[in-house]
């Protein structure tokens, strides 16, 4: 398990490095205003993807280990388009989408949902190499194609960026579909006499909780973009998004650990093993996040404005600092959320996300009008911290975990050292 976490984190940080470079390139090519527009486009598509997770998200991993994969595969593919269309219509009614880019958001959301479904099937089949390769391929191709579009074809505008997004996700989709093809005919662990409609109903019931959870978390992490746009325009969104993406780059640690945890927890009913895996990954995650986030916070403002970005992004370090504590707490909370989801107690993860959503609204109404982008970042940290406190209280009560068990012990450090040494020796051998 630990080897999978390390390999997955390594893959994600390779892509995270390229994504950070793209932030710097985009800031110079598109400027603060253009960054704001592409941020809203991408965030809008992501909200559709989150809604689509009802059938295209963790529901896939949970049910593919219980029923025939075909019962899971086809509904997920149909829902990728139907859900994307529904969300885009709703966002259009509320005037949330940038004018002229409504269809682009729909196509992007559908593509992203299909890639997400394919990679989760690979994860459920324990094909971690394929899972990581899809992620790496998408990140590398996105980086290369955007540089080509910007500097070879000289399309230095928002449409050029969208073209790069489409190209990268199409390649990722084709490659991931090729990898999962051998798994589609399989009937392993699949009951024969189970009604397709019965499975679909179960998936919707489970997925509605999961979708509500993901949507509430998605709104908690991104609703402030729309609040800032209404209060200060796309330029302020561009500043907020740049600071947010730099800070959130550390989440590849927690995302990688939570994927592995969910896959492990969902395959066993041993509550003792659930607790052991969760605590081990929780302690590893918050320690790693705190260390990396501390390094990012120490980067001076002039490094951003003079070298990495442009002078119009002045104030970005304040955004990063305001987000820092929340980045660590939400990343840690994802380990607990995936414990609830994998053990069948998804409602607690949903309640945690809803708690964060209402905290965001309450704090945002006060802080964003008064402090602008900095207030939006601080609002996010308040919401993320509230989510972690809720999850910890529920987890500790359910598993009879003491406060002392939440902190790393000498035994944890020894075990971590032994596992890292073992991985290094095997690779050298």
ChimeraX attribute file (.defattr): number of C-alpha atoms within 10 A of each C-alpha:
attribute: neighborCount
match mode: 1-to-1
recipient: residues
	/A:1	11
	/A:2	16
	/A:3	12
	/A:4	17
	/A:5	21
	/A:6	16
	/A:7	15
	/A:8	25
	/A:9	22
	/A:10	17
	/A:11	22
	/A:12	24
	/A:13	18
	/A:14	15
	/A:15	22
	/A:16	22
	/A:17	13
	/A:18	17
	/A:19	19
	/A:20	16
	/A:21	15
	/A:22	17
	/A:23	20
	/A:24	17
	/A:25	18
	/A:26	24
	/A:27	23
	/A:28	16
	/A:29	17
	/A:30	18
	/A:31	20
	/A:32	25
	/A:33	18
	/A:34	19
	/A:35	26
	/A:36	24
	/A:37	23
	/A:38	24
	/A:39	19
	/A:40	23
	/A:41	23
	/A:42	16
	/A:43	23
	/A:44	26
	/A:45	27
	/A:46	22
	/A:47	24
	/A:48	28
	/A:49	30
	/A:50	27
	/A:51	29
	/A:52	33
	/A:53	28
	/A:54	28
	/A:55	30
	/A:56	31
	/A:57	26
	/A:58	26
	/A:59	27
	/A:60	26
	/A:61	24
	/A:62	23
	/A:63	21
	/A:64	22
	/A:65	16
	/A:66	14
	/A:67	19
	/A:68	22
	/A:69	22
	/A:70	17
	/A:71	21
	/A:72	24
	/A:73	18
	/A:74	11
	/A:75	15
	/A:76	25
	/A:77	18
	/A:78	14
	/A:79	20
	/A:80	27
	/A:81	19
	/A:82	14
	/A:83	25
	/A:84	27
	/A:85	18
	/A:86	14
	/A:87	22
	/A:88	22
	/A:89	15
	/A:90	12
	/A:91	15
	/A:92	13
	/A:93	10
	/A:94	9
	/A:95	10
	/A:96	17
	/A:97	23
	/A:98	15
	/A:99	9
	/A:100	8
	/A:101	14
	/A:102	18
	/A:103	12
	/A:104	16
	/A:105	26
	/A:106	25
	/A:107	16
	/A:108	23
	/A:109	29
	/A:110	25
	/A:111	24
	/A:112	24
	/A:113	32
	/A:114	28
	/A:115	24
	/A:116	22
	/A:117	29
	/A:118	28
	/A:119	27
	/A:120	25
	/A:121	27
	/A:122	23
	/A:123	21
	/A:124	24
	/A:125	16
	/A:126	15
	/A:127	15
	/A:128	18
	/A:129	14
	/A:130	17
	/A:131	22
	/A:132	21
	/A:133	18
	/A:134	25
	/A:135	19
	/A:136	21
	/A:137	19
	/A:138	21
	/A:139	22
	/A:140	15
	/A:141	18
	/A:142	26
	/A:143	20
	/A:144	14
	/A:145	19
	/A:146	25
	/A:147	20
	/A:148	15
	/A:149	18
	/A:150	19
	/A:151	12
	/A:152	11
	/A:153	11
	/A:154	11
	/A:155	17
	/A:156	18
	/A:157	16
	/A:158	17
	/A:159	14
	/A:160	17
	/A:161	20
	/A:162	19
	/A:163	16
	/A:164	22
	/A:165	21
	/A:166	17
	/A:167	16
	/A:168	22
	/A:169	23
	/A:170	18
	/A:171	17
	/A:172	27
	/A:173	23
	/A:174	14
	/A:175	18
	/A:176	26
	/A:177	19
	/A:178	10
	/A:179	18
	/A:180	17
	/A:181	11
	/A:182	9
	/A:183	14
	/A:184	12
	/A:185	10
	/A:186	12
	/A:187	14
	/A:188	13
	/A:189	12
	/A:190	17
	/A:191	11
	/A:192	9
	/A:193	6
	/A:194	12
	/A:195	11
	/A:196	14
	/A:197	10
	/A:198	10
	/A:199	17
	/A:200	17
	/A:201	12
	/A:202	14
	/A:203	21
	/A:204	15
	/A:205	15
	/A:206	21
	/A:207	26
	/A:208	21
	/A:209	21
	/A:210	26
	/A:211	25
	/A:212	22
	/A:213	26
	/A:214	26
	/A:215	25
	/A:216	25
	/A:217	26
	/A:218	20
	/A:219	21
	/A:220	24
	/A:221	23
	/A:222	19
	/A:223	21
	/A:224	23
	/A:225	25
	/A:226	19
	/A:227	20
	/A:228	23
	/A:229	19
	/A:230	13
	/A:231	15
	/A:232	15
	/A:233	16
	/A:234	24
	/A:235	20
	/A:236	22
	/A:237	29
	/A:238	27
	/A:239	24
	/A:240	28
	/A:241	26
	/A:242	26
	/A:243	24
	/A:244	22
	/A:245	16
	/A:246	18
	/A:247	23
	/A:248	19
	/A:249	20
	/A:250	24
	/A:251	25
	/A:252	20
	/A:253	24
	/A:254	26
	/A:255	21
	/A:256	22
	/A:257	28
	/A:258	26
	/A:259	20
	/A:260	24
	/A:261	25
	/A:262	27
	/A:263	22
	/A:264	20
	/A:265	23
	/A:266	21
	/A:267	15
	/A:268	12
	/A:269	12
	/A:270	10
	/A:271	13
	/A:272	10
	/A:273	13
	/A:274	21
	/A:275	19
	/A:276	12
	/A:277	19
	/A:278	25
	/A:279	20
	/A:280	20
	/A:281	21
	/A:282	25
	/A:283	18
	/A:284	20
	/A:285	25
	/A:286	21
	/A:287	15
	/A:288	16
	/A:289	22
	/A:290	18
	/A:291	12
	/A:292	16
	/A:293	23
	/A:294	14
	/A:295	9
	/A:296	17
	/A:297	18
	/A:298	11
	/A:299	12
	/A:300	11
	/A:301	15
	/A:302	16
	/A:303	12
	/A:304	18
	/A:305	17
	/A:306	13
	/A:307	10
	/A:308	17
	/A:309	23
	/A:310	17
	/A:311	13
	/A:312	15
	/A:313	23
	/A:314	15
	/A:315	18
	/A:316	25
	/A:317	22
	/A:318	17
	/A:319	24
	/A:320	27
	/A:321	20
	/A:322	25
	/A:323	26
	/A:324	24
	/A:325	20
	/A:326	25
	/A:327	26
	/A:328	29
	/A:329	23
	/A:330	26
	/A:331	26
	/A:332	30
	/A:333	29
	/A:334	23
	/A:335	30
	/A:336	27
	/A:337	28
	/A:338	26
	/A:339	28
	/A:340	24
	/A:341	24
	/A:342	24
	/A:343	19
	/A:344	15
	/A:345	14
	/A:346	21
	/A:347	18
	/A:348	21
	/A:349	28
	/A:350	25
	/A:351	18
	/A:352	25
	/A:353	31
	/A:354	22
	/A:355	20
	/A:356	28
	/A:357	24
	/A:358	15
	/A:359	21
	/A:360	26
	/A:361	19
	/A:362	13
	/A:363	17
	/A:364	26
	/A:365	14
	/A:366	13
	/A:367	19
	/A:368	21
	/A:369	15
	/A:370	12
	/A:371	13
	/A:372	17
	/A:373	31
	/A:374	22
	/A:375	22
	/A:376	28
	/A:377	29
	/A:378	25
	/A:379	27
	/A:380	31
	/A:381	25
	/A:382	20
	/A:383	29
	/A:384	30
	/A:385	20
	/A:386	23
	/A:387	28
	/A:388	25
	/A:389	14
	/A:390	18
	/A:391	22
	/A:392	18
	/A:393	11
	/A:394	16
	/A:395	19
	/A:396	15
	/A:397	10
	/A:398	11
	/A:399	13
	/A:400	10
	/A:401	15
	/A:402	10
	/A:403	9
	/A:404	8
	/A:405	12
	/A:406	14
	/A:407	15
	/A:408	15
	/A:409	12
	/A:410	8
	/A:411	9
	/A:412	14
	/A:413	12
	/A:414	10
	/A:415	13
	/A:416	15
	/A:417	11
	/A:418	12
	/A:419	14
	/A:420	13
	/A:421	12
	/A:422	13
	/A:423	14
	/A:424	11
	/A:425	10
	/A:426	8
	/A:427	8
	/A:428	7
	/A:429	6
